Amino acid sequence: MTSQQQNAPRSPQRVNRSRVNPMASVVLITAAALVGVGVLAVQANGSAPNKSATTTIDKPAQPQPPSTNQSGQTVTPPPDPNALPENSGKGKRVVYSLGKSRVWLVGADEKVQLSAPSVAGTVSPAPGTYPVSKWYTTNQGGDRTAVQYQVLWGPSSNNTKFGFDAVAGLPADQMPPKPASGTTTGGVRLTQNDALAVWQFATVKGTQVVVVP
């Protein structure tokens, strides 16, 4: 072989064949890295606790339910002071508790529709069942106080002796004051909102009012 042949440059075709494609190198390096990560993941998984996917590790202890104490003993919750009294009749009715000075509206399905505080009059009815006799949008109480949403009821001897009403002119959610000293009234006073609810519920003649101790 002559010196000219030895020093002659290679043809472009041969040069291209001997070069390494840079994209192929990147692919090879990336693939190797992924294989390494996979091996590490398998190793790590092999050392993890055998827990299901839905198990929470180191989950904090849940507090005791309200019905048990710290010793795990069952504790009876205190009765709801505003719950509908037992033995307070059946069917659609207005229930009035003398001792709690509270009024409940109970539907025909026995579900309580309203439980509201009240202010007792100076004259109290005896426990029993009374029919609603009359009702007025506005009227005057036995103590000469202007009232509204009045629902009257009482014994057969005086079927308008008692009633539910609200003091006229007060804010809708403000409790009324006690009747003035020395006055006589059988009105059971409520807020404007609650008296309106009773008026809408009981303005059917014969609706029962059940008075309980």
MARBA-3410 file (N, C-alpha, C, O; in Angstrom, 1 decimal):
213
0.9,-1.2,0.0,0.0,0.0,0.0,0.9,1.2,0.0,1.8,1.3,0.8 ~ 0.6,2.2,-0.9,1.4,3.4,-1.0,1.1,4.3,0.1,0.1,4.2,0.8 ~ 2.1,5.3,0.3,1.9,6.3,1.4,0.6,7.1,1.1,0.0,7.6,2.1 ~ 0.3,7.4,-0.1,-0.8,8.2,-0.4,-2.1,7.5,0.0,-3.1,8.1,0.5 ~ -2.1,6.1,-0.2,-3.3,5.4,0.2,-3.4,5.3,1.7,-4.6,5.4,2.2
-2.3,5.2,2.4,-2.4,5.2,3.9,-3.0,6.5,4.5,-3.7,6.5,5.4 ~ -2.6,7.6,3.9,-3.0,8.9,4.4,-4.3,9.4,3.9,-4.8,10.5,4.2 ~ -4.9,8.7,3.0,-6.1,9.1,2.3,-7.2,9.1,3.3,-7.3,8.2,4.1 ~ -8.1,10.1,3.4,-9.2,10.2,4.3,-10.3,9.1,4.0,-10.5,8.7,2.9 ~ -10.9,8.6,5.1,-11.9,7.7,4.9,-13.1,8.3,4.2,-13.4,9.5,4.3
-13.8,7.4,3.6,-15.0,7.9,2.9,-16.1,8.3,3.9,-16.1,7.8,5.0 ~ -16.9,9.3,3.5,-18.0,9.7,4.5,-18.9,8.6,5.0,-19.3,8.7,6.1 ~ -19.1,7.6,4.1,-20.0,6.5,4.5,-19.4,5.8,5.7,-20.1,5.4,6.6 ~ -18.0,5.5,5.6,-17.4,4.8,6.7,-17.3,5.6,8.0,-17.5,5.1,9.1 ~ -17.1,6.9,7.9,-17.1,7.8,9.1,-18.4,7.7,9.8,-18.4,7.6,11.0
-19.5,7.8,9.1,-20.8,7.8,9.7,-21.1,6.5,10.4,-21.8,6.4,11.5 ~ -20.6,5.4,9.9,-20.8,4.1,10.5,-20.1,3.9,11.8,-20.5,3.3,12.7 ~ -18.9,4.6,11.9,-18.1,4.4,13.1,-18.6,5.4,14.3,-18.2,5.1,15.4 ~ -19.4,6.4,14.0,-19.8,7.3,15.1,-21.0,6.7,15.9,-21.8,5.9,15.4 ~ -21.0,7.0,17.2,-22.1,6.6,18.1,-23.2,7.6,18.1,-23.0,8.8,18.3
-24.4,7.1,17.9,-25.5,8.0,17.8,-25.7,8.6,19.3,-26.0,7.8,20.2 ~ -25.7,9.9,19.4,-25.8,10.5,20.8,-27.2,10.2,21.4,-27.3,10.1,22.6 ~ -28.3,10.1,20.6,-29.6,9.8,21.2,-29.7,8.4,21.7,-30.3,8.2,22.7 ~ -29.0,7.5,21.0,-28.9,6.1,21.5,-28.2,6.1,22.9,-28.6,5.3,23.7 ~ -27.2,6.9,23.1,-26.5,6.9,24.3,-27.4,7.4,25.5,-27.4,6.8,26.6
-28.2,8.4,25.2,-29.1,8.9,26.2,-30.2,7.9,26.6,-30.5,7.7,27.8 ~ -30.7,7.2,25.6,-31.7,6.1,25.9,-31.1,5.0,26.7,-31.7,4.5,27.7 ~ -29.8,4.6,26.4,-29.2,3.6,27.2,-29.0,4.0,28.6,-29.2,3.2,29.5 ~ -28.5,5.2,28.8,-28.3,5.7,30.2,-29.6,5.8,31.0,-29.6,5.4,32.1 ~ -30.6,6.3,30.3,-31.9,6.4,31.0,-32.5,5.0,31.4,-33.0,4.8,32.5
-32.3,4.1,30.5,-32.8,2.7,30.8,-32.1,2.1,31.9,-32.7,1.5,32.8 ~ -30.8,2.3,32.0,-30.0,1.8,33.1,-30.4,2.4,34.4,-30.5,1.8,35.4 ~ -30.7,3.7,34.4,-31.1,4.4,35.6,-32.4,3.9,36.1,-32.6,3.7,37.3 ~ -33.4,3.6,35.2,-34.7,3.1,35.6,-34.6,1.7,36.2,-35.3,1.4,37.1 ~ -33.7,0.9,35.6,-33.5,-0.4,36.1,-33.0,-0.4,37.6,-33.4,-1.1,38.4
-32.0,0.6,37.8,-31.5,0.8,39.2,-32.6,1.2,40.2,-32.6,0.7,41.3 ~ -33.4,2.1,39.7,-34.5,2.6,40.6,-35.5,1.4,40.9,-35.9,1.3,42.0 ~ -35.8,0.6,39.9,-36.6,-0.6,40.1,-36.1,-1.5,41.1,-36.8,-2.1,42.0 ~ -34.8,-1.8,41.1,-34.2,-2.7,42.0,-34.3,-2.1,43.4,-34.6,-2.9,44.4 ~ -34.0,-0.8,43.6,-34.1,-0.2,44.9,-35.5,-0.3,45.4,-35.7,-0.5,46.6
-36.5,-0.1,44.6,-37.9,-0.1,45.0,-38.3,-1.5,45.5,-39.0,-1.7,46.5 ~ -37.8,-2.5,44.8,-38.1,-3.9,45.2,-37.5,-4.2,46.5,-38.1,-4.8,47.4 ~ -36.2,-3.7,46.7,-35.6,-4.0,48.0,-36.3,-3.2,49.1,-36.5,-3.8,50.2 ~ -36.7,-2.0,48.9,-37.4,-1.3,49.9,-38.7,-1.9,50.2,-39.1,-2.0,51.4 ~ -39.5,-2.4,49.2,-40.7,-3.0,49.4,-40.6,-4.3,50.2,-41.4,-4.7,51.0
-39.5,-5.0,50.0,-39.3,-6.2,50.8,-39.0,-6.0,52.2,-39.2,-6.9,53.0 ~ -38.6,-4.7,52.6,-38.3,-4.5,54.0,-39.5,-3.7,54.7,-39.4,-3.5,55.9 ~ -40.6,-3.3,54.0,-41.7,-2.6,54.5,-42.6,-3.6,55.3,-42.6,-4.7,55.0 ~ -43.4,-3.0,56.3,-44.4,-3.9,57.0,-45.4,-4.4,56.0,-45.7,-3.8,55.0 ~ -45.9,-5.6,56.2,-46.8,-6.3,55.3,-48.2,-5.7,55.7,-49.0,-6.4,56.4
-48.6,-4.5,55.1,-49.8,-3.9,55.4,-50.6,-3.8,54.1,-50.0,-3.7,53.0 ~ -51.9,-3.8,54.2,-52.7,-3.6,53.0,-52.7,-2.2,52.6,-52.3,-1.3,53.3 ~ -53.2,-1.9,51.4,-53.2,-0.5,50.8,-54.0,0.4,51.6,-53.8,1.6,51.6 ~ -55.1,-0.1,52.3,-56.0,0.8,53.0,-55.6,0.9,54.5,-56.3,1.7,55.2 ~ -54.6,0.3,55.0,-54.2,0.4,56.4,-53.3,1.6,56.6,-52.4,1.9,55.8
-53.6,2.4,57.6,-52.8,3.6,57.9,-51.9,3.2,59.0,-52.3,2.8,60.1 ~ -50.6,3.3,58.8,-49.5,3.0,59.7,-49.4,4.1,60.7,-49.5,5.3,60.4 ~ -49.2,3.7,62.0,-49.1,4.7,63.1,-50.3,5.6,63.2,-50.2,6.8,63.5 ~ -51.4,5.1,62.9,-52.7,5.8,63.0,-52.9,6.2,64.5,-52.9,5.3,65.4 ~ -53.2,7.5,64.8,-53.5,7.9,66.2,-54.7,7.2,66.8,-55.6,6.9,66.1
-54.7,6.9,68.1,-55.8,6.3,68.7,-57.0,7.2,68.7,-56.9,8.4,68.9 ~ -58.2,6.6,68.4,-59.4,7.3,68.4,-59.9,7.6,69.8,-59.7,6.7,70.7 ~ -60.5,8.7,70.1,-61.0,9.0,71.4,-62.2,8.1,71.8,-62.9,7.6,70.9 ~ -62.4,7.9,73.0,-63.5,7.1,73.5,-64.9,7.7,73.1,-65.0,8.9,73.1 ~ -65.8,6.9,72.6,-67.1,7.5,72.3,-67.8,8.2,73.5,-67.5,7.8,74.6
-68.7,9.1,73.3,-69.3,9.9,74.4,-70.0,9.0,75.3,-70.2,9.4,76.5 ~ -70.5,7.8,74.9,-71.3,6.9,75.8,-70.5,6.1,76.7,-71.0,5.4,77.5 ~ -69.2,6.2,76.7,-68.3,5.5,77.6,-67.3,6.4,78.3,-67.0,7.5,77.7 ~ -66.9,6.1,79.5,-65.9,6.9,80.2,-64.5,6.4,79.9,-64.4,5.4,79.1 ~ -63.5,6.9,80.6,-62.2,6.5,80.3,-61.9,5.1,80.7,-60.9,4.5,80.2
-62.7,4.5,81.6,-62.5,3.1,82.0,-63.3,2.2,81.1,-63.2,0.9,81.3 ~ -63.9,2.7,80.1,-64.7,1.9,79.2,-66.1,1.5,79.7,-66.8,0.7,79.1 ~ -66.5,2.1,80.8,-67.8,1.8,81.3,-68.9,2.7,80.6,-68.7,3.8,80.3 ~ -70.0,2.1,80.4,-71.1,2.8,79.7,-71.7,3.8,80.6,-72.0,3.6,81.7 ~ -71.9,5.0,80.0,-72.4,6.1,80.8,-73.7,6.6,80.1,-73.7,6.8,78.9
-74.8,6.6,80.9,-76.1,7.0,80.3,-76.1,8.5,80.2,-75.9,9.2,81.1 ~ -76.3,9.0,78.9,-76.4,10.5,78.7,-77.5,11.1,79.5,-78.6,10.5,79.7 ~ -77.3,12.3,79.9,-78.4,13.0,80.7,-79.6,13.2,79.8,-79.4,13.4,78.6 ~ -80.8,13.2,80.3,-82.0,13.4,79.5,-82.0,14.9,78.9,-81.5,15.8,79.5 ~ -82.6,15.0,77.7,-82.7,16.3,77.1,-83.8,17.1,77.8,-84.9,16.7,77.8
-83.4,18.2,78.4,-84.4,19.0,79.2,-85.5,19.5,78.3,-86.6,19.9,78.7 ~ -85.2,19.6,77.0,-86.2,20.2,76.1,-87.0,19.1,75.3,-87.7,19.5,74.4 ~ -86.8,17.9,75.6,-87.5,16.8,74.9,-88.9,16.8,75.2,-89.4,17.3,76.3 ~ -89.7,16.3,74.3,-91.2,16.3,74.5,-91.5,15.4,75.7,-91.0,14.3,75.8 ~ -92.3,15.9,76.7,-92.6,15.1,77.9,-93.3,13.8,77.5,-94.1,13.8,76.5
-93.1,12.8,78.3,-93.9,11.5,78.1,-95.3,11.7,78.6,-95.6,12.7,79.4 ~ -96.2,10.9,78.1,-97.6,10.9,78.4,-98.2,12.3,78.1,-98.9,12.9,79.0 ~ -97.9,12.8,77.0,-98.4,14.1,76.6,-99.4,14.1,75.4,-99.5,15.0,74.6 ~ -100.1,13.0,75.4,-101.1,12.9,74.4,-100.7,12.2,73.1,-99.6,11.8,72.9 ~ -101.7,12.1,72.1,-101.4,11.5,70.8,-102.0,12.4,69.7,-102.9,13.2,70.0
-101.5,12.3,68.5,-102.0,13.0,67.4,-101.5,14.5,67.4,-100.7,14.9,68.2 ~ -102.1,15.2,66.5,-101.7,16.6,66.3,-102.1,17.4,67.6,-103.3,17.3,68.0 ~ -101.2,18.1,68.2,-101.5,18.8,69.5,-100.5,19.9,69.8,-99.4,19.9,69.2 ~ -100.8,20.7,70.7,-99.9,21.7,71.3,-99.7,21.2,72.8,-100.6,21.0,73.5 ~ -98.4,21.0,73.1,-98.1,20.5,74.5,-97.5,21.7,75.3,-96.6,22.4,74.8
-98.0,21.9,76.5,-97.5,23.0,77.3,-97.1,22.4,78.7,-98.0,21.8,79.3 ~ -95.9,22.6,79.0,-95.4,22.1,80.3,-95.3,23.2,81.3,-94.7,24.2,81.1 ~ -96.1,23.0,82.4,-96.1,24.0,83.5,-94.7,24.1,84.2,-94.2,25.2,84.4 ~ -94.1,23.0,84.5,-92.8,23.0,85.2,-91.7,23.5,84.3,-90.8,24.2,84.9 ~ -91.7,23.3,83.0,-90.6,23.7,82.2,-90.9,25.0,81.5,-90.1,25.7,80.9
-92.2,25.4,81.6,-92.7,26.7,80.9,-92.2,26.6,79.4,-91.6,27.5,78.9 ~ -92.6,25.5,78.8,-92.2,25.3,77.4,-93.4,24.8,76.6,-94.3,24.1,77.1 ~ -93.3,25.1,75.3,-94.4,24.7,74.4,-93.8,23.9,73.2,-92.8,24.2,72.7 ~ -94.5,22.8,72.9,-94.2,21.9,71.8,-95.3,21.9,70.8,-96.5,21.8,71.2 ~ -95.0,21.9,69.5,-96.0,21.6,68.5,-95.7,20.2,67.9,-94.6,20.0,67.4
-96.7,19.3,68.0,-96.5,17.9,67.6,-97.5,17.6,66.5,-98.7,17.8,66.6 ~ -96.9,17.2,65.4,-97.8,16.8,64.2,-98.5,15.5,64.4,-98.3,14.8,65.4 ~ -99.4,15.2,63.4,-100.1,14.0,63.5,-99.2,12.7,63.4,-99.6,11.6,63.8 ~ -98.0,12.9,62.8,-97.0,11.9,62.7,-96.2,11.7,64.0,-95.2,10.9,64.0 ~ -96.5,12.4,65.0,-95.8,12.4,66.3,-94.4,13.0,66.2,-93.6,12.8,67.1
-94.1,13.8,65.2,-92.9,14.5,65.1,-93.0,15.9,65.6,-94.0,16.6,65.3 ~ -92.0,16.3,66.5,-92.1,17.7,67.0,-91.7,18.7,66.0,-90.6,18.6,65.4 ~ -92.5,19.6,65.7,-92.3,20.7,64.8,-91.7,21.9,65.4,-91.1,22.7,64.7 ~ -91.9,22.1,66.7,-91.4,23.3,67.4,-91.3,23.0,68.8,-92.1,22.3,69.4 ~ -90.2,23.5,69.4,-90.0,23.4,70.9,-89.6,24.8,71.3,-88.5,25.3,70.9
-90.4,25.5,72.1,-90.1,26.9,72.4,-90.3,27.3,73.8,-91.2,26.8,74.4 ~ -89.4,28.1,74.4,-89.6,28.6,75.8,-90.8,29.6,75.8,-91.1,30.2,74.8 ~ -91.3,29.7,77.0,-92.5,30.6,77.1,-92.4,31.3,78.5,-91.6,30.9,79.3 ~ -93.3,32.3,78.6,-93.4,33.0,79.9,-94.9,32.7,80.4,-95.8,33.1,79.7 ~ -95.0,32.1,81.6,-96.3,31.8,82.1,-97.1,33.0,82.5,-96.5,34.0,82.9
-98.4,32.9,82.4,-99.3,33.9,82.9,-99.4,33.8,84.4,-98.7,33.0,85.1 ~ -100.2,34.7,85.0,-100.3,34.7,86.5,-101.3,33.7,86.9,-101.4,33.4,88.1 ~ -102.1,33.2,86.0,-103.1,32.1,86.3,-102.7,30.9,85.4,-102.5,31.0,84.2 ~ -102.5,29.8,86.1,-102.1,28.6,85.4,-103.2,27.5,85.3,-104.0,27.4,86.2 ~ -103.3,26.9,84.1,-104.3,25.8,84.0,-103.9,24.5,84.7,-102.7,24.3,85.0
-104.9,23.7,85.0,-104.6,22.4,85.6,-104.2,21.5,84.5,-104.6,21.6,83.4 ~ -103.3,20.5,84.8,-103.0,19.5,83.8,-104.2,18.9,83.2,-105.2,18.5,83.9 ~ -104.2,18.7,81.9,-105.3,18.1,81.2,-105.3,18.4,79.7,-104.3,19.0,79.2 ~ -106.4,18.1,79.0,-106.5,18.4,77.6,-107.6,19.4,77.3,-108.7,19.2,77.9 ~ -107.3,20.4,76.6,-108.3,21.5,76.3,-108.3,21.7,74.8,-107.3,21.6,74.1
-109.5,22.0,74.3,-109.7,22.3,72.8,-109.4,23.8,72.6,-109.8,24.6,73.4 ~ -108.8,24.1,71.4,-108.7,25.5,71.0,-110.1,26.0,70.6,-110.8,25.3,69.8 ~ -110.4,27.2,71.0,-111.8,27.7,70.8,-111.8,28.9,69.9,-112.7,29.0,69.0 ~ -110.8,29.8,70.1,-110.8,31.0,69.2,-109.4,31.4,69.0,-108.4,30.9,69.6 ~ -109.2,32.3,68.0,-107.9,32.8,67.7,-108.0,34.2,67.1,-109.0,34.5,66.4
-107.0,35.1,67.4,-107.1,36.5,66.9,-105.7,36.8,66.4,-104.7,36.4,66.9 ~ -105.7,37.6,65.3,-104.4,38.1,64.9,-103.9,39.2,65.8,-102.7,39.2,66.2 ~ -104.8,40.1,66.3,-104.4,41.1,67.3,-105.6,41.1,68.4,-106.7,40.9,68.0 ~ -105.2,41.3,69.6,-106.2,41.4,70.7,-105.6,42.0,71.9,-104.5,42.6,71.8 ~ -106.3,41.9,73.0,-105.8,42.5,74.3,-105.8,41.4,75.3,-106.8,40.7,75.5
-104.7,41.2,76.0,-104.6,40.2,77.0,-105.4,40.5,78.3,-105.9,41.7,78.4 ~ -105.5,39.6,79.2,-106.3,39.8,80.4,-105.6,40.9,81.3,-106.3,41.5,82.1 ~ -104.3,41.1,81.1,-103.6,42.1,81.8,-103.6,43.4,81.1,-102.8,44.3,81.4 ~ -104.4,43.6,80.0,-104.6,44.8,79.2,-103.4,45.1,78.3,-103.2,46.2,77.8 ~ -102.5,44.0,78.1,-101.4,44.2,77.2,-101.8,43.9,75.8,-102.5,42.9,75.5
-101.4,44.7,74.9,-101.7,44.5,73.4,-100.9,43.2,73.0,-99.6,43.2,73.1 ~ -101.6,42.3,72.4,-101.0,41.0,72.0,-101.3,40.7,70.6,-102.3,41.3,70.0 ~ -100.6,39.8,70.0,-101.0,39.3,68.6,-100.7,37.8,68.5,-100.0,37.2,69.4 ~ -101.2,37.2,67.4,-101.1,35.8,67.2,-101.6,35.0,68.4,-101.0,34.2,69.0 ~ -102.9,35.4,68.8,-103.4,34.8,70.1,-104.3,33.6,69.7,-105.1,33.6,68.8
-104.0,32.5,70.5,-104.8,31.3,70.3,-105.4,31.0,71.7,-104.7,30.8,72.7 ~ -106.7,31.0,71.8,-107.4,30.8,73.1,-107.9,29.4,73.3,-108.3,28.7,72.3 ~ -107.9,29.0,74.5,-108.3,27.6,74.9,-108.6,27.6,76.4,-108.3,28.6,77.1 ~ -109.3,26.6,76.8,-109.6,26.5,78.3,-110.7,25.4,78.5,-111.1,24.8,77.6 ~ -111.1,25.3,79.7,-112.1,24.3,80.1,-113.5,24.7,79.5,-113.7,25.9,79.1
-114.4,23.8,79.5,-115.7,24.1,78.9,-116.4,25.2,79.6,-117.2,25.9,79.0 ~ -116.1,25.4,80.9,-116.8,26.4,81.7,-116.2,27.8,81.3,-116.9,28.8,81.5 ~ -115.0,27.9,80.7,-114.4,29.2,80.3,-113.4,28.8,79.2,-112.2,28.8,79.5 ~ -113.9,28.6,78.0,-113.0,28.1,77.0,-112.0,29.2,76.4,-111.3,28.9,75.4 ~ -112.0,30.4,76.9,-111.1,31.4,76.5,-110.2,31.9,77.7,-109.6,33.0,77.6
-110.2,31.1,78.7,-109.5,31.5,79.9,-108.0,31.6,79.7,-107.3,32.4,80.4 ~ -107.5,30.7,78.9,-106.0,30.6,78.7,-105.7,30.8,77.2,-106.6,30.7,76.3 ~ -104.5,31.1,76.9,-104.1,31.3,75.5,-102.6,31.4,75.3,-101.8,31.5,76.3 ~ -102.2,31.3,74.0,-100.8,31.5,73.6,-100.8,32.8,72.8,-101.7,33.0,72.0 ~ -99.8,33.6,73.1,-99.8,34.9,72.3,-98.4,35.5,72.4,-97.5,35.0,73.1
-98.2,36.7,71.8,-97.0,37.4,71.8,-97.3,38.9,72.1,-98.3,39.4,71.7 ~ -96.4,39.5,72.8,-96.6,41.0,73.1,-96.3,41.7,71.8,-95.3,41.6,71.2 ~ -97.3,42.6,71.4,-97.2,43.3,70.2,-96.0,44.4,70.3,-95.8,44.9,71.4 ~ -95.3,44.6,69.2,-94.3,45.6,69.2,-92.9,45.2,69.6,-92.0,45.9,69.4 ~ -92.7,44.0,70.1,-91.4,43.5,70.5,-90.7,42.9,69.2,-91.3,42.5,68.3
-89.4,42.9,69.2,-88.6,42.3,68.1,-89.0,40.8,68.0,-89.5,40.2,68.9 ~ -88.9,40.3,66.8,-89.5,39.0,66.5,-88.9,37.9,67.3,-89.7,36.9,67.6 ~ -87.7,38.0,67.7,-87.1,36.9,68.5,-86.8,37.2,70.0,-86.1,36.5,70.6 ~ -87.4,38.3,70.5,-87.2,38.7,71.8,-88.3,38.1,72.8,-89.5,38.1,72.5 ~ -87.8,37.5,73.9,-88.7,36.9,74.8,-89.5,38.0,75.5,-88.9,39.1,75.8
-90.8,37.8,75.8,-91.6,38.9,76.4,-91.3,38.9,77.9,-90.8,38.0,78.5 ~ -91.6,40.1,78.5,-91.4,40.2,80.0,-92.5,39.4,80.7,-93.5,39.0,80.2 ~ -92.3,39.2,82.0,-93.3,38.6,82.9,-94.5,39.6,83.0,-94.3,40.8,83.0 ~ -95.7,39.1,83.2,-96.8,40.0,83.4,-96.6,40.9,84.6,-95.9,40.5,85.6 ~ -97.1,42.1,84.6,-96.9,43.1,85.6,-97.5,42.5,86.9,-98.5,41.9,86.9
-96.8,42.9,88.0,-97.3,42.4,89.3,-98.7,43.0,89.6,-99.0,44.2,89.3 ~ -99.6,42.1,90.1,-101.0,42.6,90.5,-101.9,42.4,89.3,-103.1,42.6,89.5 ~ -101.5,42.0,88.1,-102.4,41.7,87.0,-102.8,40.3,87.0,-102.2,39.4,87.6 ~ -103.9,40.0,86.2,-104.4,38.7,86.1,-104.4,38.3,84.6,-105.1,39.0,83.8 ~ -103.8,37.3,84.2,-103.8,36.8,82.8,-103.5,35.3,82.7,-102.6,34.8,83.4
-104.2,34.7,81.9,-103.9,33.3,81.6,-103.1,33.1,80.3,-103.0,32.0,79.8 ~ -102.6,34.2,79.8,-101.8,34.1,78.6,-100.4,33.5,78.8,-99.7,33.9,79.6 ~ -100.1,32.6,77.9,-98.7,32.0,77.9,-98.0,32.7,76.8,-98.3,32.5,75.6 ~ -97.0,33.5,77.1,-96.4,34.4,76.2,-95.2,33.8,75.5,-94.4,33.1,76.2 ~ -95.0,34.1,74.2,-93.9,33.6,73.4,-93.3,34.7,72.6,-93.8,35.8,72.6
-92.2,34.4,71.9,-91.7,35.4,71.0,-92.6,35.6,69.9,-93.5,34.7,69.6 ~ -92.4,36.6,69.1,-93.3,36.9,67.9,-93.2,35.7,67.0,-94.2,35.2,66.5 ~ -92.0,35.2,66.7,-91.8,34.1,65.8,-92.5,32.8,66.2,-93.1,32.2,65.5 ~ -92.3,32.5,67.5,-92.9,31.3,68.0,-94.4,31.4,68.1,-95.1,30.4,67.9 ~ -94.9,32.5,68.5,-96.4,32.7,68.6,-97.0,32.6,67.3,-98.1,32.0,67.1
-96.3,33.1,66.2,-96.9,33.0,64.9,-96.9,31.5,64.5,-97.9,31.1,63.8 ~ -95.9,30.8,64.8,-95.8,29.3,64.5,-97.0,28.6,65.2,-97.7,27.7,64.5 ~ -97.3,28.9,66.4,-98.4,28.3,67.1,-99.7,28.7,66.5,-100.6,27.9,66.3 ~ -99.8,30.0,66.2,-101.1,30.5,65.6,-101.3,29.8,64.2,-102.5,29.4,64.0 ~ -100.3,29.6,63.4,-100.5,28.9,62.1,-100.8,27.4,62.3,-101.5,26.9,61.5
-100.3,26.8,63.3,-100.4,25.4,63.6,-101.8,25.1,64.2,-102.4,24.1,63.8 ~ -102.3,26.0,65.1,-103.5,25.6,65.9,-104.7,26.4,65.5,-105.7,26.3,66.2 ~ -104.7,27.1,64.4,-105.9,27.9,64.1,-106.9,27.0,63.4,-107.5,27.3,62.3 ~ -107.2,25.8,64.0,-108.3,24.9,63.5,-109.0,24.6,64.8,-108.5,24.1,65.8 ~ -110.3,24.9,64.8,-111.1,24.8,66.0,-111.1,23.3,66.5,-111.3,22.4,65.6
-110.8,23.1,67.7,-110.8,21.7,68.2,-109.4,21.1,68.3,-109.2,20.1,68.9 ~ -108.4,21.9,67.8,-107.0,21.4,68.0,-106.7,21.3,69.5,-107.1,22.1,70.3 ~ -106.1,20.2,69.9,-105.9,19.9,71.3,-104.7,20.6,71.9,-103.6,20.8,71.2 ~ -104.9,21.1,73.1,-103.8,21.7,73.9,-103.7,20.7,75.1,-104.6,20.6,75.9 ~ -102.5,20.1,75.2,-102.3,19.2,76.3,-101.4,19.8,77.3,-100.2,20.2,77.0
-101.8,20.0,78.5,-101.1,20.6,79.6,-100.5,19.5,80.5,-101.3,18.7,81.0 ~ -99.2,19.5,80.7,-98.6,18.5,81.6,-97.9,19.3,82.7,-97.6,20.5,82.6 ~ -97.7,18.6,83.8,-97.0,19.2,85.0,-95.7,19.8,84.7,-95.0,20.4,85.5
END
